[in-house]
């Protein structure tokens, strides 16, 4: 008797859920003209695009030739660790020494075994295809929670980008691995799981250092959310995870590990640069140019922190005493974008460092002078710049112009955190 009631209860719940779903789809069909313009339909459009991406990614893997760049070098580097070498200065690959932190080693060690010691390229491509779809799901969840971007933009964020598909499934770079962990971290922060979010953030940094471009924004959020003393345990989580992951290498050769995996002064080759092609090579390599970029980067971060990331009339010192909730996505995405704008060099695989954040940066801040068409033009020019190989003076200059337009909108747009903002459970 009780079992029958439970079965009828489950059936009733399933029927009710199906009815609600049917009503929602009917309403979406009735409002189909708004479907691509209203952010509330993000999940529906995202589901359709993810299904389309399954087919597109499968087609790319089977129809477009794989290009070997760094995969064999990755496998050689982790094979050295498997064979018992823990001195980072002794770990080499075809393209040079191992220059990524310990998290990279452990993750790609798993890929080494999953792909028959790195020989099964098709299996590796399939794994990265799943990674690509997971990245899209995490990004769509972020956009769903912020409700700032019209859904029609998402087509250009996924299906229309050749370069991003190439980075994931035709080149097998480590950058996508770091970014999927970063987007997981942001989702955890949005859910107010700050400790787990910091843990995932640190794990992303342990795969590739570019994630540190988000760090100024995260530090600001921690200070405003928890205050100085409350932020220290969260920062401790980030530091402790780095020590834990790097411990075998730190015990063997600490200087070698830190100098190789966190080398902030590494020199980049001019022939691979996407963003500074219009400069003379001598200037591109000059130390003074690098210092000027660093100074501009830090100055702009400070200006945004003081004038854009806090409420009107609120001093930066008061934020440390009176923490309050902030728009997480805006702060993190802007922090990273400023770093991209002043990078010493951008290589083609670095596109994924900020590609999925561009729609938010362009659409989240209302600006009357930026129409939908103009925003799409900016997106298109950025995509074209990253697809021009080798880069040219025109393509790199166009990239900087587009970056300047986005920065100008972020600076001139309405203040992200107005004084009248109310504390809510939904962090945007």
Secondary structure, 3 states (H helix, E strand, C coil): CHHHHHHHHHHHHHHHHHHHHHHHHHHHHHCHHHCCCCHHHHHHHHHHHHHHHHHHHHHHHHHCCCCCCCHHHHHHHHHHHHCCCCCHHHCEECCEECCCCHHHHHHHHHHHHHCCCCCCHHHHHHHHHHHHHHHHHHHHHHHHHHCCCCHHHHHHHCCCCHHHHHHHHHCCCCHHHHHHHHHHHHHHHHCCCHHHHHHHHHHHHCCCHHHHHHHHHHHHHHHHHHHHHHHHHHHHHHHHHHHHHHHHHHHHHHHHHHHHHCCCCCCCCHHHCCCCCCCCHHHHHCHHHHHHHHHHHHHHHHHHHHHCCCCCCCCHHHHHHCCCCCCHHHHHHHHHHHHHHCCCCCCHHHHHHCHHHHHHHHHCCCCCCCCHHHHHHHHHHHHHHHHCCCCCHHHHHHHHHHHHHHHHHHHHCCCCCCCCCCCCCCCC
